[in-house]
Amino acid sequence: MFGYVTIAAAGLSRDRQDRYRAMYCGLCHTLGNRFGSVGRMTLSYDATFLYILLSSLYEPPETQQSGRCLPHPLHTHPYVSNEIAGYCCDMNLALAYHKCMDNWQDDHSPLSRAEAALLEKGYRQVAARYPEKCRSIEECLHQLARLEQSGESTLDAAANTSARLLGIIYRYREDLWADELERMGQCLGRFIYLMDAYDDLPADIRKKRFNPLREYQTREDYESFVKESLTMLIGECTALFEALPLVQDMDILRNILYAGCWTRYEQLHQKRNKGVPAKRADHKEDGA
C-alpha cells in the first residue's frame, strides 16, 4: 500500500495514540507469524486503517498481548489481534508484492525485483486463500499498467481502475455491508491514486514516466484543481464511512479520514510553495 492513510498524531490523546499503535503492532506480529520477518517489512498504515475499520464494524473478540520484536527489541509493547488481522495482513502482502513488481517493471530496479522474489512465496499463500480476489487484483493492475503504458490514459480512467482494486479489498465478506465497504474502498482508492500522482509528479517528469497529472500541471489553477479534487473524493469516502454503524475507535478512524489523510499533501504543498524539493516519505513504515 501507499502510506497516506495514517493518523494525525497531534489530534489524538496519548492513550488513543497507544490504541492505534497496539493495532498497528498487532498486524506486525500477525505478518511475522504468517510470512516471517520479510512479511513484517511490508506493513503499511493503509492496512492498519482497514484493520481498525473492519474491527469496528464486525467487533470480533480481541486478544491483547505484549512482547518484543526485532524493530523494538529492548522493551515490551502491547498489541491487539483478532480474526480480521489475518485478512488485512494477506491483502497488505499481496499489494506489497505487486508494488515491488510494478517498481521493477517501471525502473528495472534490481532491489525491487529482489524484494518481490522474497515476497513471492507469501503471495502464493495469499492467492491460495483468496484466489478470486487475487485474480481480480491482478486484472486491475494489468489494466492500470496498460493504461499507463499507452500514455493516453485520462486521470479518471486510471483512478477508476485503482478504485476498483481497493474496493475489492474492502469487500471483506459477502454480507449486508459488502456493497457499502466496496464503495468506500473505491472512493478511498481514487483519493489515494490522485494523492500518489501529485506526490510522484516531479520525479515522474524527471524520469519521463507516465503521470496522469502531467497534462494539468501547466494550468494556472493546478494547485486548487488538485486540492478541490482530493476534497471531493475524500468527502465521498467519509459520507459512506459515516453511514456505517461504527462505535469502536471512531475517534481514531475520523482522525485518519478527516486529518491524517491530508498529512502528506500538506507537507508537499508547503515545501513546493517554498521552492524546497519535498523528500518523499517512503511508504515502508517501520514494523511495530
N, C-alpha and C positions, 0 to 999 in steps of 0.2 A: 504494500500500500504506500501512500504518499507522505503521510505525516502531517497533514494540515488540520486534521480533526482532533485537536487537543484542547486541554484546559487553558483558561486564562487564570493562572495561579493567584494573582492578586485579588481576584473576585471571589475566592473561596476561603473559608476559615481553615485553620490548620488541621482540624480534625477531619474536614471534608477533603482536604488535600491528601491526608493519610488514607482515607477511604479509597480515593482514586488510585493512589499508589498500590494499595493492597489488591485491587482488582487487576491492575497492570502486572503486578508481581505474580498474581495467580495465573495469568496467561503465560508468563515467562516460565514458571515451573511446569505448566502443562506442556508447553512446547518442548521443554527439556525431556520430560517423560516420554513424549511421543516420538521426538525426532533427534534427541541428543543436543549437544552444545550448538551444533550448526543451526538447529531449529530456533534456538533462543536468539540467535543473531538477527533473525528476521522480524522480531516483534515490532509492531507499529502502534502508534496512538490511534489510528483509524480502527484497528481491530479491537482496541480497548473500548472505544466508544460503542461499537457494535455489541460487545460483551455486556457492557453496563445497560444498554438499551434493551437487549433481549432478556437479560436477567430481571430488569424492572417489569417488563411486560408479563413474563411467564412465572416469575418468582419461584424458581426451583430451590430446594434446600441447599444451604451453603455450608461448606467446610472451611473453618478458619484455623489456619496453622501458622507457624513461624519457622524460619530456617535461614541458613546461609546459602549463598550461591557464588559462582565464580566472579561476577561483577562486584559483589559486596561480600567478601569472604570474612571480614573481621567481626561483623555484628549480625545478629539475627534480625529478621524483619518479618512482619506479618503478611500473609497473603490469603486471598479468598478464592476458593474454587467451587465450581458446581458443574452440572452436566452440560451446560451450554459452552463452557470453556473449550471443550474438545472441538466442537464445531467451529468456533471462532478461530482457533489455532489452525485447523485444517484449511480454512479459507485464507487465512493470513499467509500460510506457507505456499499455497497454490499461487497467490498473487505475487509473492516474493520470487518464486521460481520463474514465472513468466516475465517479471520485471527484469530479472537478470538476462533472460534470453533476448528480451527486447533491446536491452543495452548492448548486448553482444552483436545483434543484427545491425543496430544503428552505428556503433562506433568501432566494432570489431575489437572490443577490449578483451584481452586475454583474462583479465581479472574477473570480468562479468561472466565469461564462459566457464571459468573455474568455479565460481560461486554457484552457477546453475548446475554444474556437474555434482557439486556437493549436496545440492537440494533435490536432485533428480529422484533418488530412492524414496525420499519422503513424499515427493509429489506423486509418485506411482501409488503409494499407500493411500493418499487422499483420493486419487482418481478411482481406486478400487472401492472406497467407501461411498463416494459420490460421483458415479460415472456420468450421469446425465448432467449434473451441474458443471463438472469439469469439461465435458464436451461443449456445453453452451458457452462457458468462459472462453475456451479456445476458439470457438467460432467468432465470438465478439472481438477477440484480439486479432484474429486473422483478418476480419473485416476492417478493423481500425488500421492495421498495417497496410492493407490495400488502399484505403483512402489516403493515407499519408504518403505512400509511395507514388500515387498518381499525381500528387502535387496540385490537385484541383479540388480537393475536399473543402467544403464550406465548414464554418465553425459549428453550425447546427448539426450537420451530418456526423462529424467526429464526436461532438459532445453527446449526441443521442446514442451512439454506439457505446461510449463509455458508460452512459446512464444505464443502458440495458444490462451491462456487465454487473454493475453494483446492485442493480435491482434483483438479479439472480441470487446474489449472495445474501441480500437482506431478506429474501423469501425463505425463512428458516424452516417452516413447516407448512404443510397443506392444510390450513385450518382457517378459522374466522378472520385472523389477522394477516393472512398471507398477502392479499392484494394491497392492503394499506402499507405493509412493510416494504413490499416491492416498489410501490410508487415513491415512498420516502427515499429508498435507496437510489432510485432513478434521479430524483431531484438532487440529492447529495452528490451523485456521480457527475451530473452536469456542472455543479459548483466546483468540484474538485478538478475536473478536466480544465475548466476555464482558469482556475487559480494556478494550476500547473503550467498552462500555456503562458500565462502572464509572468510566472516565475522564470520560465525557461527562455523567454523570447530573446534576451540579449545574447545568450550562449548559442541559441539556435541560429540566429542571424550570423554570428561569427563563424560557426561551423557549417553554415549553409545547409541546415537541416529544416525539415518541414515544421512549420508552426502556424496554426490557423489564424493567429493574431497578426501575422506579418503584414497582411494587406490593410489592417486597421491602424497600424502604428503611426502612419503619417497624418491621420486625422487630427484636427485641432482639438477635438473633444475626446481624444483617445482615452485619457485617464478617467474622465467622467463616464465614458461608454463602458469601460471595464467595471468601474465601481457600481454603476447602476445595474449592469447585467448580473454581477455577483449578488447584489442585494435582492434582486428579483428571484434568483434561483434559490438562495438560502431562505427567502421568505416562503416560497412554495414548500420547501422542505419542513420548515418549522410549523406551517399550518397543518400539515399531515401529522407531524410529531405531537402537536398539542391535542389532536383528536384522539390519540391513543389513551387508554385507561391506565396511565402510569402514576405511581406514587413514590416508590422506592427510588432514591438517588435522583429525584427530579431536579434538585438544585445543581448537581454536577452536570446532568445532561443539558439543562438550559444554559449553564455557563459555557459549555462547549459550543453549542449551536449559535448562541447569541453573541459570544465574545471570543472564545478560543479559536473558532474557525477563521477569524479575521486577523489573528496574530501575525501570520506570515505576510499578509497583504500590507498591513500597516508598516512592518519592517521594510518591505520593498519600496513602498510608496515614499516613505520618509527618506530613505537613502538615495533613491533615484532623484528625488526633488532637490536633494543637496548635492547631487552630482557625484556621490560616492558609490562605487560599484557594490552591490549587495552580495555578501557572502552567502551562498546557498546553504541553507540548513539541511544537511543531508537527512534523508528520510530513514536512516538506520538509527533508531533510538537505542540508547543503552539498555541492556537487559536489566531486569529487576532483581 
